Amino acid sequence: MSSTLNSGTWREPILAQFSRDIAGVSRLTVVADPDELLTEQGIVDGIRQRGFEIVPFEDHVAFRYAYERRFREVWDNGSDTNLVVVLRAPRSDISGLPFDLLKQAERDRRLLSFSLAELFPSLAPHVLSELDRIELDAVSAAQQLFKPEPMGENATRDFLLRNVFRLDPAQIQSDADLLRALLGRHYSGKTIPKSLDDRLIHLLRATGRWHDWPLDQIVASRAHFLEFLQERWSIFVKGHLASKEGGLHEEPEPYDLRFSGPTHLPFDHNDVRVYLDNLFTDGLLIPTNSISRSLVEGTWMAVGVAGSQLADNTSRFRKLLELLHSNQPSTSSDHHTWVQAASRWAEVVALRWSLPGDVAPEDKDRFNAAQQLLEQSFYEWMGAHFASLHSLSYLPRPVMVHQIPKYMAHRLNVKGSAAKLAIVVVDGLALDQWTVVRQEMPPRKWVMEEFGAFAWVPTLTSVSRQSIFAGDPPFFFGQSLDTTRKEEQHWSRFWEDRGLRKDETVYACQGTLEDDDVFIAKLSGKLAAPRCRIAGIVVGTVDQMLHGIVTGTDGMHAGVRHWAKRGALWRLLDTLLDCGFEVVLTADHGNVEGIGIGKPNVGVTADERGERVHVFPDVLLRSNIAAQYPGALEWPSVGLPEDYLALIAPSLRAFISEGRRTVAHGGISIEEVIVPFVTVARSV
């Protein structure tokens, strides 16, 4: 997890157009950006650092509202701010922009355009356009190193497979080679475009070697690949032990295998073994309990064989802390790296609170030190980069939670008129609690591809959850930031703007103390309606549990585990999948344990008083309170109305009675901000 944000040679021609000198003489720039280059984090950060603010032109009404409120009024008051209007279209299509902006940009010669074809002239732009923009650094490096002649589409795909994703079919000659290549592809967490996966599969099959491997399933899907490994691991261990005892004893056929392909995989090959320890440590593979741990004690296979639960959890807890320490993200890391770190930290937290109360003091100290270091680094990263996140692309998957509806709309367009999509928002579910919930999932039930997304700050339900159903940053619904009552209205409007009728969408929010099964039964009729194509569902049990917890994270985990075991979430997913929905599961915010530092005496001067955040309408009021609490953060109004001024409690602290423990949300800890983003489908 060492990816960093840097200037990069491909960025230089773009960033050169946004110097501080230019910012001083021109307050408006219009950019035709058909390839969405201005959605890459290094570009967005670089432009912002030079004094410009990016606003995409996607919707006439929303853009005009933002332009008038955030820029025109500021300019009319004599203040300076520099606006970059980005149109995701070729320069020839910019006529859709407001006439006054277009004329001003033309007058100041600030009508710009950038494209992949100009930056990477040797490579097929259509193929490059499918890449996650984070991969353009590697493309640029490969182009500089190899200086290729102009290529067609398949040659470009082959170039990218070899030099960006390190997948060279010509070097895959054996089962071990293929297994190593797929382990590298999936463990990296990189998103590879479907056309490149298809090209890889085609080239592998052309060799005639891999006809019995389920390439269509295990190349593209990380979840399927891990299942493929999981069901063959115990077979390998048993076979390895049997061969040591004097020959491989044939096991009874048929094996209960869901995936075709070779029964025996070369897990003991050096190029494969190097991945296995981390796969089991990170929880991507589960140790087998089909043989006794004593039979493999002291061998490299022991990591994949279950023993004493306490001993296994303690060992894995320590190894995860070591992995986290050796792969600690920094302020210069990209958002993907932080999502990976958050997922690993979630495993650490889940393990920490599964251990008994008398856990060794040195383990407690390691955990506390790791948390302090991680939170401080994330705190600094958020200050430097959070303002850029909402400008990044929602493809190949959303970066922030408000982008999820746009991601769903894209899926709807791809899949066609028969498609049905649903989002399940488990209010308040932190990544570490999702880890606990997932552990209680019925076996062989679903295929889940797990990622993460960033919540809005402050991480309050009325801010972040409302942004999900509005499909917009909170700035656009400033009048309702103190309530969630307009979510259904936001949800309907979003889909009506994209051509769906009101009776094709469903919104359902679980009521306070409403029984899970009563809620699911009530929802089932709506989902089964013939015209229903889009569903937005709020599951409120976890958040209600959160606000009643007084025993800390351990009590929260116990409650969440009990809820998961009761199976309400699994019954809801079953209901959705039975009705033909493609499902996304997420949360609006997470939560973190905090220790009280005292309650500010704000009376009626605060618009909102949470345990991890207070919101003020006035800068002076906020500053006066902040001065009383060293370490409290006066959060900038990123994506928020200018008069929505949040004061964030210090790291792992809360605005409650001094010394008291609580589990709360509203702040910027990694547990509050990075939430699950999970796609759910029927298992094969």
For each residue, the residues with C-beta under 8 A, 3 or more apart:
1: 327 329 333 337 340 341
2: 327 333 337
3: 134 333 334 336 337
4: 330 332 333 334
5: 41 42 45 332 333 334 385
6: 42 137 332
7: 11 12 15 42 46
8: 11 12 42 136 137 140
9: 12 140 144
10: 13 119 120 136 137 139 140
11: 7 8 14 15 40 42 43 46
12: 7 8 9 15 16
13: 10 16 17 114 118 119
14: 11 17 18 37 38 43 114
15: 7 11 12 18 43 46 47 50
16: 12 13 19
17: 13 14 22 29 112
18: 14 15 22 23 29 46 47 50 52 84
19: 16 22 23 50
20: 23 24 50 51
21: 24 25
22: 17 18 19 25 26
23: 18 19 20 26 50 51 52 82
24: 20 21
25: 21 22
26: 22 23 29 82 108 110
27: 75 80 81 82 83
28: 82 83 85 101 104 105 108 110
29: 17 18 26 52 82 83 84 85 105 110 112
30: 84 85 87 94 97 101 102 105 110 111 112
31: 38 84 85 86 87 112 113 114
32: 87 89 90 91 93 94 111 112 113 114
33: 36 37 38 86 87 88 113 114
34: 88 89 90 115
35: 114 115 116 125 128 129
36: 33 39 88 133 393
37: 14 33 40 43 114 115 116 119 133
38: 14 31 33 43 44 47 54 84 86 114 391
39: 36 43 44 133 391 392 393
40: 11 37 43 44 133 134 136 392
41: 5 44 45 133 134 334 335 385 388 389 392
42: 5 6 7 8 11 45 46 137 334
43: 11 14 15 37 38 39 40 46 47
44: 38 39 40 41 47 48 54 388 391 392
45: 5 41 42 48 49 384 385 388
46: 7 11 15 18 42 43 49 50
47: 15 18 38 43 44 50 52 54 84
48: 44 45 51 52 53 54 387 388
49: 45 46
50: 15 18 19 20 23 46 47
51: 20 23 48 82
52: 18 23 29 47 48 82 83 84
53: 48 70 81 82 83 84
54: 38 44 47 48 84 86 391
55: 63 66 67 70 71 83 84 85 86
56: 63 85 86 87 88 391
57: 63 85 86 87 96 97
58: 62 63 88
59: 62 63 497
60: 63 64 98
61: 64 65
62: 58 59 65 66 472 476
63: 55 56 57 58 59 60 66 67 85 98
64: 60 61 67 68 98
65: 61 62 68 69 476
66: 55 62 63 69 70 71 475 476
67: 55 63 64 70 71 72 83 98 101
68: 64 65 71 72 73
69: 65 66 72 73 475
70: 53 55 66 67 73 74 81 475
71: 55 66 67 68 74 75 81 83
72: 67 68 69 75 76
73: 68 69 70 76 77
74: 70 71 77 79 81
75: 27 71 72 78 79 80 81
76: 72 73
77: 73 74
78: 75
79: 74 75
80: 27 75
81: 27 53 70 71 74 75
82: 23 26 27 28 29 51 52 53
83: 27 28 29 52 53 55 67 71
84: 18 29 30 31 38 47 52 53 54 55
85: 28 29 30 31 55 56 57 63 97 101 105
86: 31 33 38 54 55 56 57
87: 30 31 32 33 56 57 93 94 96 97
88: 33 34 36 56 58
89: 32 34 93 94 96
90: 32 34 93 113
91: 32 94 111 113
92:
93: 32 87 89 90 96
94: 30 32 87 89 91 97 102 111
95: 102
96: 57 87 89 93
97: 30 57 85 87 94 101 102
98: 60 63 64 67 101 102
99: 102 103
100: 103 104
101: 28 30 67 85 97 98 104 105
102: 30 94 95 97 98 99 105 106 111
103: 99 100 106 107
104: 28 100 101 107 108
105: 28 29 30 85 101 102 108 110 111
106: 102 103 109 111
107: 103 104
108: 26 28 104 105
109: 106
110: 26 28 29 30 105
111: 30 32 91 94 102 105 106
112: 17 29 30 31 32
113: 31 32 33 90 91
114: 13 14 31 32 33 35 37 38 118 119
115: 34 35 37 118 119 125
116: 35 37 119 120 123 125 128 129
117: 120 121 125
118: 13 114 115 121
119: 10 13 37 114 115 116 140
120: 10 116 117 123 125 128 139 140 143
121: 117 118 150
122: 143 147 148 149 150 151
123: 116 120 127 128 139 143 148 151 156 159 160
124: 127 128 151 152 153 155 156
125: 35 115 116 117 120 128 129
126: 129 130 153
127: 123 124 130 131 153 156 157 160 193 195 196
128: 35 116 120 123 124 125 131 136 139 156
129: 35 116 125 126
130: 126 127 193 194 195 196
131: 127 128 135 136 139 160 164 193
132: 135 190 191 396
133: 36 37 39 40 41 136 392 393
134: 3 40 41 137 334 336
135: 131 132 138 139 164 190
136: 8 10 40 128 131 133 139 140
137: 6 8 10 42 134 140 141
138: 135 141 142 163 164
139: 10 120 123 128 131 135 136 142 143 160 164
140: 8 9 10 119 120 136 137 143 144
141: 137 138 144 145
142: 138 139 145 146 159 163 164
143: 120 122 123 139 140 146 147 148
144: 9 140 141 147
145: 141 142 163
146: 142 143 159 163
147: 122 143 144
148: 122 123 143 151 159
149: 122
150: 121 122
151: 122 123 124 148 155 156 159
152: 124 155 156
153: 124 126 127 156 157
154: 157 158 199
155: 124 151 152 158 159
156: 123 124 127 128 151 152 153 159 160
157: 127 153 154 160 161 195 196 199
158: 154 155 161 162 199 203
159: 123 142 146 148 151 155 156 162 163
160: 123 127 131 139 156 157 163 164 165 196
161: 157 158 164 165 167 168 169 196 199 200
162: 158 159 165 166 167 168
163: 138 142 145 146 159 160 166
164: 131 135 138 139 142 160 161
165: 160 161 162 185 190 192 196
166: 162 163 181 184
167: 161 162 181 184 185 200
168: 161 162 171 172
169: 161 172 200 203 204 207
170:
171: 168 177 181
172: 168 169 177 178 181 204
173: 177 209
174: 177 178 266
175: 178 179 262 265 266
176: 179 180 266 269 271 272
177: 171 172 173 174 180 181 271
178: 172 174 175 181 182 204 210 213
179: 175 176 182 183 265 266 269 271 272
180: 176 177 183 184 269 271 272 275
181: 166 167 171 172 177 178 184 185
182: 178 179 185 186 218 219 225
183: 179 180 186 187 272 275 279
184: 166 167 180 181 187 188 275
185: 165 167 181 182 188 190 192 219
186: 182 183 189 222 225 226
187: 183 184 275 278 279 284
188: 184 185
189: 186 336 340
190: 132 135 165 185
191: 132 396 397
192: 165 185 196 197 220
193: 127 130 131 196 197 396
194: 130 197 198 220
195: 127 130 157 198 199
196: 127 130 157 160 161 165 192 193 199 200
197: 192 193 194 200 201 219 220
198: 194 195 201 202
199: 154 157 158 161 195 196 202 203
200: 161 167 169 196 197 203 204 219
201: 197 198 204 205 215 216 219
202: 198 199 205 206
203: 158 169 199 200 206 207
204: 169 172 178 200 201 207 209 210 215
205: 201 202 208 210 211 215
206: 202 203
207: 169 203 204 210
208: 205 211
209: 173 204
210: 178 204 205 207 213 215
211: 205 208
212: 260 261 262
213: 178 210 218 260 261 262
214: 217 218 224 228 259 260 261
215: 201 204 205 210 218 219
216: 201 219 220
217: 214 220 221 224 225 228 259 684
218: 182 213 214 215 221 224 225 228 259
219: 182 185 197 200 201 215 216 225
220: 192 194 197 216 217 224
221: 217 218 224 225 447 449
222: 186 225 226 449
223: 226 227 447 448 449 450
224: 214 217 218 220 221 227 228 259 447 684
225: 182 186 217 218 219 221 222 228 229
226: 186 222 223 229 230 279 284 285
227: 223 224 230 231 258 259 447
228: 214 217 218 224 225 231 232 259 261
229: 225 226 232 233 265 279 285
230: 226 227 233 285 286
231: 227 228 234 235 256 257 258 259
232: 228 229 235 236 257 263 264 265
233: 229 230 236 237 267 285 288 304
234: 231 237 238 288 290 291
235: 231 232 238 239 251 255 263 264
236: 232 233 239 240 264 265 267 268
237: 233 234 240 241 288 290 291 296 301 304 305
238: 234 235 241 242 251 290 291
239: 235 236 242 243 248 251 264
240: 236 237 243 244 268 301
241: 237 238 244 245 291 295 296
242: 238 239 245 247 248 249
243: 239 240 247 248
244: 240 241
245: 241 242
246:
247: 242 243
248: 239 242 243
249: 242
250: 253
251: 235 238 239 255
252:
253: 250
254: 257
255: 235 251 263
256: 231
257: 231 232 254 260 263
258: 227 231 444 683 684
259: 214 217 218 224 227 228 231 684
260: 212 213 214 257
261: 212 213 214 228
262: 175 212 213 265
263: 232 235 255 257
264: 232 235 236 239
265: 175 179 229 232 236 262 272
266: 174 175 176 179 269 272
267: 233 236 272 273 276
268: 236 240 272 273 300
269: 176 179 180 266 272 273
270: 273 274
271: 176 177 179 180 274
272: 176 179 180 183 265 266 267 268 269 275 276
273: 267 268 269 270 276 277 300
274: 270 271 277
275: 180 183 184 187 272 278 279
276: 267 272 273 279 280 285 300 303 304
277: 273 274 280 281 300 303 319
278: 187 275 281 282 323
279: 183 187 226 229 275 276 282 284 285
280: 276 277 283 284 285 286 287 303 304 316
281: 277 278 303 316 319 320 323
282: 278 279 320 323 344 347
283: 280 286 316 347 435
284: 187 226 279 280
285: 226 229 230 233 276 279 280 304
286: 230 280 283
287: 280 303 304 305 306 312
288: 233 234 237 291 304 305 306
289: 305 306
290: 234 237 238
291: 234 237 238 241 288 295 296 305
292: 295 305
293: 296 297 302 305 306 307 308
294: 297
295: 241 291 292 305
296: 237 241 291 293 299 301 302 305
297: 293 294 302
298: 302
299: 296 302
300: 268 273 276 277 303
301: 237 240 296 304 305
302: 293 296 297 298 299 305 307
303: 276 277 280 281 287 300
304: 233 237 276 280 285 287 288 301
305: 237 287 288 289 291 292 293 295 296 301 302
306: 287 288 289 293 309 312
307: 293 302 311 312
308: 293 311 312
309: 306 312 313
310: 313 314 355 356
311: 307 308 314 315
312: 287 306 307 308 309 315 316
313: 309 310 316 317 351 354 355
314: 310 311 317 318 355 359 363
315: 311 312 318 319
316: 280 281 283 312 313 319 320 351
317: 313 314 320 321 348 351 352 355 363 367
318: 314 315 321 322 363 366
319: 277 281 315 316 322 323
320: 281 282 316 317 323 324 344 347 348 351
321: 317 318 324 325 348 366 367 370
322: 318 319 325 326
323: 278 281 282 319 320 326 327 344
324: 320 321 327 328 341 344 345 348 370 374
325: 321 322 328 370
326: 322 323
327: 1 2 323 324 341 344
328: 324 325 341 373 374 377
329: 1 333 337 338 341 377 378 381
330: 4 333 377 381
331: 377 380 381 384
332: 4 5 6
333: 1 2 3 4 5 329 330 337 338 381
334: 3 4 5 41 42 134 337 338
335: 41 338 339 385 389 392 399 454
336: 3 134 189 339 340
337: 1 2 3 329 333 334 340 341
338: 329 333 334 335 341 342 378 381 670 674
339: 335 336 342 343 451 452 453 674
340: 1 189 336 337 343 344
341: 1 324 327 328 329 337 338 344 345 374 670
342: 338 339 345 346 431 452 670 671 674
343: 339 340 346 347 431 450 452
344: 282 320 323 324 327 340 341 347 348
345: 324 341 342 348 349 374 431 432 670 671
346: 342 343 349 350 430 431 432 434 435 671
347: 282 283 320 343 344 350 351 432 435
348: 317 320 321 324 344 345 351 352 367 370
349: 345 346 352 353 432 435 553 671
350: 346 347 353 354 432 433 435 436 439 557
351: 313 316 317 320 347 348 354 355
352: 317 348 349 355 359 367
353: 349 350 553 554 557
354: 313 350 351 557
355: 310 313 314 317 351 352 359 363
356: 310 359
357:
358:
359: 314 352 355 356 363 364
360: 363 364
361: 364 365
362: 365 366
363: 314 317 318 355 359 360 366 367
364: 359 360 361 367 368
365: 361 362 368 369
366: 318 321 362 363 369 370
367: 317 321 348 352 363 364 370 371
368: 364 365 371 372
369: 365 366 372 373
370: 321 324 325 348 366 367 373 374
371: 367 368 374 375 652
372: 368 369 375 376 651 652
373: 328 369 370 376 377
374: 324 328 341 345 370 371 377 378 670
375: 371 372 378 379 651 652 669 670
376: 372 373 379 380 651
377: 328 329 330 331 373 374 380 381
378: 329 338 374 375 381 382 668 669 670 673
379: 375 376 382 383 633 651 668
380: 331 376 377 383 384
381: 329 330 331 333 338 377 378 384 385
382: 378 379 385 386 457 668 673
383: 379 380 386
384: 45 331 380 381
385: 5 41 45 335 381 382 388 389
386: 382 383 389 454 457 638 668
387: 48 390 636 638 639
388: 41 44 45 48 385 391 392
389: 41 335 385 386 392 399 400 454
390: 387 399 400 402 403 473 638 639
391: 38 39 44 54 56 388
392: 39 40 41 44 133 335 388 389 399 400
393: 36 39 133 399
394: 397 398 399 403 404 406 407 410
395: 407 410
396: 132 191 193
397: 191 394 407 451 453 677
398: 394 401 403 404 406 407 453 677
399: 335 389 390 392 393 394 403 453 454
400: 389 390 392 403 453 454 455 456 467
401: 398 404 453 454 455 456 464 467 468 586 588 675 677
402: 390 405 456 467 468 470 471 472 473
403: 390 394 398 399 400 406 407 453 471
404: 394 398 401 407 408 423 453 468 471 584 586 677
405: 402 408 409 423 468 469 471 491 494 495
406: 394 398 403 409 410 471
407: 394 395 397 398 403 404 410 411 584
408: 404 405 411 412 421 423 534 584
409: 405 406 412 413 495 498
410: 394 395 406 407 413 414
411: 407 408 414 415 419 421 582
412: 408 409 415 419 421 498 533 534
413: 409 410
414: 410 411
415: 411 412 418 419 582
416: 419
417:
418: 415
419: 411 412 415 416 533 582
420: 532 533 534 535 579 580 581 582
421: 408 411 412 533 534 535 581 582 583 584
422: 527 534 535 536 537 576 581 582 583 584
423: 404 405 408 468 535 536 537 583 584 585 586
424: 537 539 572 573 576 583 584 585 586
425: 465 468 536 537 538 539 586 587 588
426: 429 434 539 542 569 585 586 587 676
427: 461 465 538 539 540 542 543 587 588
428: 461 542 543 546 587 588 589 590 591 665
429: 426 433 434 437 542 560 587 590 675 676
430: 346 433 434 587 590 591 592 671 672 675
431: 342 343 345 346 434 435 452 590 671 674 675 676
432: 345 346 347 349 350 435 436 553 557 590 671
433: 350 429 430 436 437 542 556 557 560 590 591
434: 346 426 429 430 431 437 438 587 676 678
435: 283 346 347 349 350 431 432 438 439
436: 350 432 433 439 440 557 560 561 564
437: 429 433 434 440 441 560 561 563 564 569
438: 434 435 441 448
439: 350 435 436 561 564
440: 436 437 561 564 565
441: 437 438 445 446 448 564 570
442: 445 567 570
443:
444: 258 683
445: 441 442 570 683
446: 441 573 577 680 681 682 683
447: 221 223 224 227 680 681 682 683 684
448: 223 438 441 678 679 680 681
449: 221 222 223 678 679
450: 223 343 676 677 678
451: 339 397 676 677 678
452: 339 342 343 431 674 675 676 677
453: 339 397 398 399 400 401 403 404 586 674 675 676 677
454: 335 386 389 399 400 401 673 674 675
455: 400 401 459 464 587 588 589 590 672 673 674 675
456: 400 401 402 459 463 464 467 473 474 639
457: 382 386 463 635 638 646 648 667 668 673
458: 463 610 612 613 615 635 646 648 666 667
459: 455 456 463 464 588 589 590 612 613 665 666 667 668 672 673
460: 463 464 589 608 610 613 665 666
461: 427 428 464 465 466 484 543 588 589
462: 465 466 480 481 482 483 484 608
463: 456 457 458 459 460 466 467 474 481 640
464: 401 455 456 459 460 461 467 468 588 589
465: 425 427 461 462 468 469 484 487 538 588 589
466: 461 462 463 469 470 474 477 480 481 484 486 487 490
467: 400 401 402 456 463 464 470 471 472 473 474 477
468: 401 402 404 405 423 425 464 465 471 536 586 588
469: 405 465 466 487 488 490 491 494 507 536
470: 402 466 467 476 477 487 490 491 493 494
471: 402 403 404 405 406 467 468 490 494
472: 62 402 467 475 476 477
473: 390 402 456 467 476 639 640
474: 456 463 466 467 477 478 481 639 640 641 644
475: 66 69 70 472 478 639 640 641
476: 62 65 66 470 472 473
477: 466 467 470 472 474 480 481 486 490
478: 474 475 481 640 641 644
479:
480: 462 466 477 483 485 486
481: 462 463 466 474 477 478 640 641 644
482: 462 607 608
483: 462 480 486
484: 461 462 465 466 487 509
485: 480
486: 466 477 480 483 489 490
487: 465 466 469 470 484 490 491 507 509 536 538
488: 469 491 492 507 509
489: 486 492 493
490: 466 469 470 471 477 486 487 493 494
491: 405 469 470 487 488 494 495 505 507 536
492: 488 489 495 496 502 505 507
493: 470 489 490 496 497
494: 405 469 470 471 490 491 497 498
495: 405 409 491 492 498 500 504 505 534
496: 492 493 499 500 501 502
497: 59 493 494
498: 409 412 494 495
499: 496
500: 495 496 504 505 533 534
501: 496 504 531
502: 492 496 505
503: 529 531 532
504: 495 500 501 531 532 533 534
505: 491 492 495 500 502 532 533 534 535 536
506: 523 526 527 529 532 534 535 536 537
507: 469 487 488 491 492 535 536 537
508: 519 522 523 526 535 536 537 538
509: 484 487 488 537 538 540
510: 514 516 519 538 539 540 541
511: 514 519 540
512: 540 544
513: 544
514: 510 511 518 519 540
515: 518 519
516: 510 519 520 539 541 566 568 571 572
517: 520 521 568 571
518: 514 515 521 522
519: 508 510 511 514 515 516 522 523 539
520: 516 517 523 524 568 571 572 575
521: 517 518 524
522: 508 518 519 525 526
523: 506 508 519 520 526 527 537 572 575
524: 520 521 527 528 575
525: 522 528 529
526: 506 508 522 523 529 532 535
527: 422 506 523 524 532 535 575 576 579 581
528: 524 525 532 579
529: 503 506 525 526 532
530:
531: 501 503 504
532: 420 503 504 505 506 526 527 528 529 535 579
533: 412 419 420 421 500 504 505
534: 408 412 420 421 422 495 500 504 505 506
535: 420 421 422 423 505 506 507 508 526 527 532 576 581
536: 422 423 425 468 469 487 491 505 506 507 508
537: 422 423 424 425 506 507 508 509 523 572
538: 425 427 465 487 508 509 510
539: 424 425 426 427 510 516 519 542 568 569 572
540: 427 509 510 511 512 514 543 544
541: 510 516 544 545 563 568
542: 426 427 428 429 433 539 545 546 560 563
543: 427 428 461 540 546 547
544: 512 513 540 541 547 548
545: 541 542 548 549 556 559 560 563
546: 428 542 543 549 556 591 663 664 665
547: 543 544
548: 544 545
549: 545 546 552 555 556 559 662 663
550: 555 661 662
551: 554 555 556 661
552: 549 555 556 593 661 662 663
553: 349 353 432 556 557 592 593 663
554: 353 551 557 558
555: 549 550 551 552 558 559 663
556: 433 545 546 549 551 552 553 559 560 591 593 663
557: 350 353 354 432 433 436 553 554 560 561
558: 554 555 561 562
559: 545 549 555 556 562 563
560: 429 433 436 437 542 545 556 557 563 564
561: 436 437 439 440 557 558 564 565
562: 558 559 565 566
563: 437 541 542 545 559 560 566 568 569
564: 436 437 439 440 441 560 561 567 569
565: 440 561 562
566: 516 562 563
567: 442 564 570 571
568: 516 517 520 539 541 563 571 572
569: 426 437 539 563 564 572 573
570: 441 442 445 567 573 574
571: 516 517 520 567 568 574 575
572: 424 516 520 523 537 539 568 569 575 576
573: 424 446 569 570 576 577 583 585 680
574: 570 571 577 578
575: 520 523 524 527 571 572 578 579
576: 422 424 527 535 572 573 579 581 583
577: 446 573 574 580 581 583 680 681 682
578: 574 575
579: 420 527 528 532 575 576
580: 420 577
581: 420 421 422 527 535 576 577
582: 411 415 419 420 421 422 679 681
583: 421 422 423 424 573 576 577 679 680 681
584: 404 407 408 421 422 423 424 677 678 679 680
585: 423 424 426 573 676 677 678 679 680
586: 401 404 423 424 425 426 453 468 675 676 677 678
587: 425 426 427 428 429 430 434 455 590 675 676
588: 401 425 427 428 455 459 461 464 465 468 675
589: 428 455 459 460 461 464 465 665 666 672 673 675
590: 428 429 430 431 432 433 455 459 587 665 669 671 672 673 674 675
591: 428 430 433 546 556 663 664 665 671 672
592: 430 553 612 652 663 664 665 667 669 671 672
593: 552 553 556 652 661 662 663
594: 611 612 649 652 653 654 656 661 662 663 664 667
595: 652 653 654 659 660 661
596: 599 653 654 655 656 657 658 659 660 661 662
597: 629 649 650 653 654 655 656 658
598: 629 655 656 657 658
599: 596 655 656 657
600: 606 609 614 625 628 629 655
601:
602: 605 606 609 614 616 621 625
603: 606
604:
605: 602 616 618 621
606: 600 602 603 609 614 615 616 621
607: 482 615 616 617 644
608: 460 462 482 613 614 615
609: 600 602 606 614 615 655
610: 458 460 613 614 615 655 664 665 666
611: 594 649 654 655 656 662 664 666
612: 458 459 592 594 648 649 654 655 664 665 666 667 672
613: 458 459 460 608 610 635 646 647 648 649 655 666 667
614: 600 602 606 608 609 610 622 625 646 647 655
615: 458 606 607 608 609 610 644 645 646 647
616: 602 605 606 607 619 621 622 625 645 646 647
617: 607 621 643 644 645
618: 605 621 622 643 645
619: 616 622 623 645
620: 623 624
621: 602 605 606 616 617 618 624 625
622: 614 616 618 619 625 626 634 645 647
623: 619 620 626 627 634
624: 620 621 627 628
625: 600 602 614 616 621 622 628 629 632 647
626: 622 623 629 632 633 634 647
627: 623 624
628: 600 624 625
629: 597 598 600 625 626 632 649 650 655
630: 650
631: 650 651 653
632: 625 626 629 647 648 649 650
633: 379 626 647 648 650 668
634: 622 623 626 645 646 647
635: 457 458 613 638 645 646 647 648 668
636: 387
637: 640 641 642 644 645 646
638: 386 387 390 457 635
639: 387 390 456 473 474 475
640: 463 473 474 475 478 481 637 644 646
641: 474 475 478 481 637 644
642: 637
643: 617 618
644: 474 478 481 607 615 617 637 640 641
645: 615 616 617 618 619 622 634 635 637
646: 457 458 613 614 615 616 634 635 637 640 666
647: 613 614 615 616 622 625 626 632 633 634 635
648: 457 458 612 613 632 633 635 666 667 668
649: 594 597 611 612 613 629 632 653 654 655 666 667
650: 597 629 630 631 632 633 653
651: 372 375 376 379 631 669
652: 371 372 375 592 593 594 595 669
653: 594 595 596 597 631 649 650
654: 594 595 596 597 611 612 649 660 662 664
655: 596 597 598 599 600 609 610 611 612 613 614 629 649
656: 594 596 597 598 599 611 660 662
657: 596 598 599 660
658: 596 597 598
659: 595 596
660: 595 596 654 656 657
661: 550 551 552 593 594 595 596
662: 549 550 552 593 594 596 611 654 656
663: 546 549 552 553 555 556 591 592 593 594
664: 546 591 592 594 610 611 612 654
665: 428 459 460 546 589 590 591 592 610 612 672
666: 458 459 460 589 610 611 612 613 646 648 649 672
667: 457 458 459 592 594 612 613 648 649 672
668: 378 379 382 386 457 459 633 635 648 672 673
669: 375 378 590 592 651 652 672 673
670: 338 341 342 345 374 375 378 673 674
671: 342 345 346 349 430 431 432 590 591 592 674
672: 430 455 459 589 590 591 592 612 665 666 667 668 669
673: 378 382 454 455 457 459 589 590 668 669 670
674: 338 339 342 431 452 453 454 455 590 670 671
675: 401 429 430 431 452 453 454 455 586 587 588 589 590
676: 426 429 431 434 450 451 452 453 585 586 587
677: 397 398 401 404 450 451 452 453 584 585 586
678: 434 448 449 450 451 584 585 586
679: 448 449 582 583 584 585
680: 446 447 448 573 577 583 584 585
681: 446 447 448 577 582 583
682: 446 447 577
683: 258 444 445 446 447
684: 217 224 258 259 447
